[in-house]
Structures are given as structure tokens and as C-alpha cells.
């Protein structure tokens, strides 16, 4: 994939790497992600190690500290040099995040709405969020209460290698999916889904799957809109990477790869084929409306 320019904006970045406190994994508050807590649960209960105790993570407000501001400034200086976006994961992911938000800002404006920018947080191993303490092992995730996308780049690479979601556009899909959850938050979809879960707990997983598939759909919409607007140039090879990534993080693929029984009743994100189909629906429809509503 190719970008329209080679500059990055760190105004919506909190770089918490190397700054932290210990804490227990207690991710809650409606946090949603590309793979979510299923990674942590599989690692814990299927012999992957990790107890969740004493995980280093950044305390609340760390991104606004002098150290966080200095880290963001250093990142901006490094990323805004020739070839840095293609060379470094932190520069590439931030650039994608910039482009995702630029495209959605324009799309909301066309509909006469304001788009509230989310924040991207880089962390290592563990982090304190508006949804509680979290380990890298939950995968990249979005926290509705603080409207932030959390990514441990080291675990992102491990995730891609472990599940076969490899490639630069696979990373772009993951970022776009998480920002899809932000769209659900600012439009009220996420709140309606939580209300539906509380009203009928027997539908908790079903509604969670609907929410995750809609975020996949929004990622597909972004891909088409970004390509049409010239923000990124998306080739067939890029599209194939995104589709393989969507399939790779299907609940059935994750359960099977961990040696667990494939059990649709426990799914919270959808099967490989459902996730691929959701992305394609958005890619082909190219509108928020094409992704439907949740719950239903």
C-alpha cells in the first residue's frame, strides 16, 4: 500500500512505552478489540503461561506526562524522515491511524455530523485504561470510556505471526477495526448493544459478535473510501492481506490453533468466514449504512 504523503501527526498519540506500574488483568468497561480477551483466556487456560499479576503498565494520564510528551516528540522526529513509515512499525501504525481518522472525519462531515478523534496509545506488556488493567495478551483493543485504541506493537507482531495475519495491510485492517469500535461509541451503537446484553444476558455473545462484525465492516468501508480519496493506494494484494487477516482472527481459527474445541456458543467475535464477509460487505458497500445497525 502507498500513502498520499510521508508525514505523521502525533497529536492524538500517547506513547506509554517504558512507563508503567504493576497491575492485575481486569479488563472490563466494554472494551472491544480485534481478538479481545479470548487470547488471554486461551493463553492462561491452555498452558501458555501468564498469570496477569504484576504486569507493567502505564498509570492513568501517563500519556500526558512530560515523559510521554517527550516520547511523542521523539517519535514524530523519527517518523517524519525519509522512509521511516515503511521501515518502522510504530511509524506505520500511527500513519494508518492518521489516515483512518482523516477519512472518517470527511465522511462524517458529508453527513452533517462531527467526528470526535480517538487517541492511539502505544504500550508494552500491560496498561491501565478507562476499562481497567489489561495485558498485551488481550490483543489490540478499544476502550469506550476513554475513547482510546491500545496497541502493544510487539504483541501485534506476535499476533500476526501466530495466526497468519501477516502483511502491512493486515496491520492497517487491525487499526481500522479498532477505530470502527470508536465509531460505534460516538454514534451510540456500542451503548445500545450493552443495553441489549443487560436486557437479555442469553444474547450476550450473539450481540458481541454483531458488534465485532460491524467493526470489521467499517474497516472495509474505510479501505474503499481511503482509496477513492487518495489517502492510500490499495492493490488487490493489499485487499487479500486484509481478508486473510480477518479470517485469521476468527474465533474458530483461534480456538483451533490453541488446541481447544471449536465451540460457536463461546464466540464473541465471529468465525473466519463471517469476519471475511463483514469486511467485504463494507469494502463493496463503502458507506456506514452498508454495515447495518446493532443490536438486531
N, C-alpha and C positions, 0 to 999 in steps of 0.2 A: 504494500500500500504506500501511496505517496501523499504527503501533506501539501496544503496550499502555501505554507511558508515554514520556516525553520526556527521559529521563536516560541518560547513558552512563557506562560503567565503564572506566577506563584502566589497571586493574591488570594486564592482560595485553597492554599495548601498549608497544612500543619505537618511539619517534619518532626516526628517524635522519636525517631530512631536514636538509640543511645541514651534516652532519657526515660527513667521509669521507677516504679515501685512494685513491690510484690503484690500478689492477689490471687484469690480463688476464682476459677471459671464460674461465672454466674450469669451468663448472657441471657438477657430477657428483654422486656420492654418492647417486644415486637420486632426485634432485629431480624433482618432478612438478607439472604445472600445467595451467591451462585451455587454453593453446595450446603452452606449453613451448618448447623450443629451436627449433622449426620457424620461429617468427617471426624469430629471429636469423639462422638459416641462409638464409631467403628474402631477408631484407634484405641480407645480406652478398653472396650469390652472384647476386642478380638486380638489382644496381645500386642498392640503397637506401642505400649508404654505411655507415660504421661499421666500424672495424677491430677493436674490442674493446680497443685499447690505451689506457692512461691514463684509464680510466673512474673518475669519482669514486664512492666507495662508503664505507660505514662499516666500520671495523675491528671485529674480534670484541669483544663486550662494550660496544659503543658505547651500546646502549640502557640500560645500567646506569650510565652516566656521569652526572656532575652536570648536564651539558648536556641529556642525554636525559631525565633525570627532570624537569628544568625545562620542557622542551618538552611532556612528557606532562601536566604540571600546567597549563600554559597552555591546552593543547587541552581538557582537562576543563572548565576555567573557561569557555571559549568555547562548547563544545558543550552545556553544561548551562544554556543561556539559551534563552529562548522562540524557537522557530522555527529554531534552529541546525541541527537534524538534517536538516531538509528543505532548508536553504539551502546547507550546505557538504558537499562530497564526503567529506572526512576524518571529519566527524561521522557522516554517514550510513553509510559503510562500517564504521566502528567500532561503531555501533549494531547493524547487521546481525550483525557478528561476535559481539557480546554475546548477541544473541538466538539465534544458531545454537548457541552453546555452552550456553546455558541449556536449550534444548530437548534437546540430546544428553545433557546431564548427567541430566536427568529420565528420558530413555529408557533409559540405561544402568542407572540405579538401579532402574527397574521390572524389569530383567532380572537384578538382583542383582549388578551389576558397577560398578566405579568408573570414572569418566571423567576422564582427565588433560587439563587445559586446555592448548590450544596457545597460542602467542604470536603476535600480529599485529605485523609490522614495516612501518612506512612508510619508504620511502627514495626517493632521487632519482638517476636515471641509472644508478647501479651500486652494488653492495653486496657485502660479504664475508659468507659464510654457512658453515654447517657442511657444505655441499655444494660449497664453493669460491666463487670470484668469479663474479658474474652481472651482466649488463646488464639494463636495463629492457626491452630488446627481446625477451627470452625470455617476456615477459608475466608476469602474476601466477603465483606458484608456491609450492609447499610443499616444505620440506626435511626429510626424515625424521630425520637425525641430530640436529638441534637442535629439531625439532618446532615449527617456526615457519612462518607464512604471510607471504610477502613481496609487497608491493604498492607500485608506483610509481603514485600516483594520476594524475599527468599522462599517463603511458603508458596507464593504464587508460582514460582518456577518449579517447585517440588510437585505442586498440584498438577501442573501441565505435564510434567514428565511421568507422574504416576498414572494419570488417567488418559494420557494420549491427546490432551487438548493443547497441542503444540502449535507454535507459529505466532507471528506478530499480530495477525488479525484475530487470532484466538484471544489474545490479551485484550484487544480492542472490544471484542464481544463481551468479555467479563466486565470491563469498565462500564460499557453501555448498559449491561444488565443491571448493575448496581444503581446507576443513575435512573434507570427505569423504576426502581423502587422509590426514588425520590419523587418522581412524577406522581406515583400513586399516593405519596404522603401529601403533597401540596394540592392535589385535586380531591382529596378526601376518600379515595378508594381504599387505602390501607385501613383507615378508621372504620369504614363500613364493613370491611372484611373481619376485623377484630370483633365488631359488634355481632356479626353473624356467628362467629365462633362461640361467643359467650351465650348467645341465644340458643344455639343448638350445638353443644360440645361434640355430638356424634359426627358433625361435619367439619371438625377442626382441620384434619389433614386434607380433606377434599378442598376446602376453601384456601388452604395454604398452597396447594398445588395450582389452583386457579391464579393466585396472586403471582406465583413464580413464573408461570407460563405467560402471563401478561407482561411481566418484566422482560422475558425473552422476546416477546413480540415487539415491545418498544425498542429493544436493541436492533431488531430487524428494520423497523421504521427509520431509526437513526441512520443505519447504513445507507439506505436509499436516499434519504434527504441530504446527508453529508456528501454523497457522491454527486447528486444533482446540483448542489450549491457550490461544488468545487472545493469544499473543505478537505476532502480526501478523495483519492482516486482508488476505487475498489475494482479489482480484477476478479475474474472467475476463480482464480486460485485463492484469493482472499476470502471470497464467499465460501468456498469449500472448507477453508480453515475454520471459519465461524460455525459452519454446520457440523463439522467433526467435533468442535469444542462443545457445542450444545448437546450433542449425543453423548460425549464422554462424561458429562456431569449429570446424566440421567440417574435417577435413584436406582434403577435396575442394574445399570453398569457399575455403580459404586458398590452396591451390595455384593454383586457377583465378584468383583475384583478383590473384595475384602474376605471372600470365602463364606459370606453369610447367605442365608436363604433369601431368594428374591421374593419379597412379600409386598404386593401392591397396597395392602392395608396400612402399611407403615410409611408409605411415600409422602413426602412433604413438598417435593419439587417437580415431580413428573418423570415419566420414562424417557429414555433416549429418543424414541420416535416422537413423543409428544413435544419435547423441547425443540427438536429439529423443526417440526411442523409449525410450532409457535413462532420461531424466528422467521421462517419462510412466509408465514402469514403477514407479519409486519413488513418484511422486505418487499413483498409484492403489493401490499395494500398502501403502504407509505403514508398512512395517517394514524393519528391516535385512535380514531373511531374504529379503524380496522381491527384493533386489539380488543374490542368489546369492553364490558364492564364486569366488576367483581363486587359482591358475590352474585351468583345467579344459580 
